[in-house]
Amino acid sequence: MSSALNIIIGIVLFYVGIKLFSGGFKSLGDTAWLQFFMASPVLMFVGSIACTLAWQSSSLTTAAIVGLVAAGVLPLPSAIAAVLGANIGTTGTIWIAGLLATDLRLTGDALRIALAHTGFNLMAGLFTLPWVNHIARLLSKVG
């Protein structure tokens, strides 16, 4: 099989997997036990950092967030905060890649790239987090 075909099949399978994952959230039963967590943008921010670090996929975290919003379970401000957290959590991947590429001695340009990626996402997330309610209000007027 050619490399191009492998790539196309991989992308299709990834897309189908994400659709199934996010669609599964629409059929969640009782989510009352999650309300305390999901009602707090700060907890969603921190939780999505942890989830993204755990499964090394901001796409999976974002798909879960979209599924919860589509199911009417997750309020928009918390969803925005969770997406910001997923952007920070995804920086864990660059640290792992950098460590593996440099025999566990992250130095030089690999270290600088990891710091830049993490620093930018962290600053953007922490700067935006206090404004999620205002952003959600603005976005609620769209569409």
C-alpha positions as CSV (number, residue, x, y, z in Angstrom):
1,M,0.0,0.0,0.0
2,S,1.3,3.4,-0.8
3,S,2.2,6.0,1.8
4,A,-0.3,8.4,0.5
5,L,-3.1,5.8,0.8
6,N,-2.0,5.0,4.4
7,I,-2.1,8.7,5.2
8,I,-5.6,9.1,3.8
9,I,-6.9,6.0,5.6
10,G,-5.4,7.2,8.8
11,I,-7.1,10.6,8.5
12,V,-10.4,9.0,7.7
13,L,-10.1,6.7,10.7
14,F,-9.1,9.5,13.0
15,Y,-12.1,11.6,11.8
16,V,-14.5,8.7,12.3
17,G,-13.1,8.0,15.8
18,I,-13.5,11.7,16.8
19,K,-17.0,11.7,15.5
20,L,-17.9,8.6,17.4
21,F,-16.3,9.9,20.6
22,S,-18.0,13.3,20.5
23,G,-21.3,11.7,19.4
24,G,-21.2,9.5,22.4
25,F,-21.4,12.5,24.7
26,K,-24.7,13.4,23.3
27,S,-26.2,10.2,24.7
28,L,-24.7,10.6,28.2
29,G,-27.2,9.7,30.8
30,D,-27.2,11.5,34.2
31,T,-24.4,14.0,34.4
32,A,-25.5,15.6,37.7
33,W,-22.4,14.3,39.4
34,L,-20.3,16.4,36.9
35,Q,-22.2,19.7,37.3
36,F,-19.9,21.1,40.1
37,F,-16.9,20.5,37.9
38,M,-18.5,21.6,34.6
39,A,-20.0,24.7,36.0
40,S,-16.6,26.2,36.9
41,P,-14.5,27.6,34.1
42,V,-11.4,27.4,36.3
43,L,-11.9,23.7,37.1
44,M,-12.6,23.0,33.4
45,F,-9.4,24.9,32.5
46,V,-7.3,22.8,34.9
47,G,-9.2,19.6,34.1
48,S,-8.7,19.9,30.4
49,I,-5.0,20.5,30.9
50,A,-4.8,17.3,32.8
51,C,-6.9,15.3,30.3
52,T,-4.9,16.6,27.3
53,L,-1.6,15.7,29.1
54,A,-3.0,12.3,29.9
55,W,-4.1,11.3,26.4
56,Q,-1.8,13.5,24.4
57,S,-4.5,14.8,22.1
58,S,-6.0,18.3,22.2
59,S,-8.2,17.1,19.4
60,L,-9.7,14.4,21.6
61,T,-10.2,16.9,24.4
62,T,-11.8,19.4,22.1
63,A,-14.0,16.8,20.6
64,A,-15.2,15.8,24.1
65,I,-15.8,19.5,24.9
66,V,-17.9,20.0,21.7
67,G,-19.8,16.8,22.5
68,L,-20.7,18.0,25.9
69,V,-21.7,21.5,24.6
70,A,-23.8,19.9,21.9
71,A,-25.5,17.7,24.5
72,G,-26.4,20.8,26.5
73,V,-24.4,19.6,29.5
74,L,-21.4,22.0,29.4
75,P,-22.0,25.8,29.6
76,L,-20.2,27.9,27.0
77,P,-17.9,29.8,29.4
78,S,-16.6,26.5,30.8
79,A,-16.2,25.1,27.3
80,I,-14.1,28.1,26.3
81,A,-12.0,27.7,29.4
82,A,-11.6,24.0,28.6
83,V,-10.4,24.7,25.1
84,L,-7.8,27.1,26.5
85,G,-6.7,24.4,28.9
86,A,-6.4,21.9,26.1
87,N,-4.1,24.3,24.3
88,I,-1.8,24.4,27.3
89,G,-2.1,20.6,27.8
90,T,-1.0,19.9,24.3
91,T,2.4,21.5,25.1
92,G,3.2,18.4,27.0
93,T,3.7,16.6,23.7
94,I,6.5,18.9,22.7
95,W,8.3,18.3,26.0
96,I,8.0,14.5,25.5
97,A,9.2,14.8,21.9
98,G,12.0,17.0,22.8
99,L,13.2,14.7,25.6
100,L,13.0,11.7,23.4
101,A,14.8,13.4,20.5
102,T,17.6,14.6,22.8
103,D,18.2,11.5,24.8
104,L,16.5,13.0,27.9
105,R,18.7,16.1,27.8
106,L,16.4,18.8,26.5
107,T,18.8,21.6,25.6
108,G,19.5,24.0,22.8
109,D,16.9,24.7,20.2
110,A,14.7,21.8,21.4
111,L,14.4,23.4,24.8
112,R,13.8,26.9,23.3
113,I,11.0,25.6,21.1
114,A,9.4,23.8,24.1
115,L,9.6,26.9,26.2
116,A,8.2,29.2,23.5
117,H,5.3,26.8,22.8
118,T,4.5,26.4,26.4
119,G,5.0,30.0,27.3
120,F,2.8,31.3,24.5
121,N,0.0,29.0,25.2
122,L,0.2,29.5,29.0
123,M,0.2,33.3,28.6
124,A,-2.7,33.3,26.1
125,G,-4.7,30.9,28.4
126,L,-4.1,32.8,31.6
127,F,-4.7,36.1,30.0
128,T,-8.0,34.9,28.4
129,L,-9.4,32.9,31.3
130,P,-10.7,35.8,33.3
131,W,-12.7,37.0,30.3
132,V,-14.4,33.7,29.4
133,N,-17.8,34.9,30.6
134,H,-17.6,38.1,28.4
135,I,-16.3,36.1,25.4
136,A,-19.2,33.6,25.9
137,R,-21.7,36.5,25.9
138,L,-20.2,37.9,22.7
139,L,-20.2,34.5,21.0
140,S,-23.8,33.9,22.1
141,K,-24.9,36.7,19.8
142,V,-23.3,35.0,16.8
143,G,-25.3,32.5,14.7
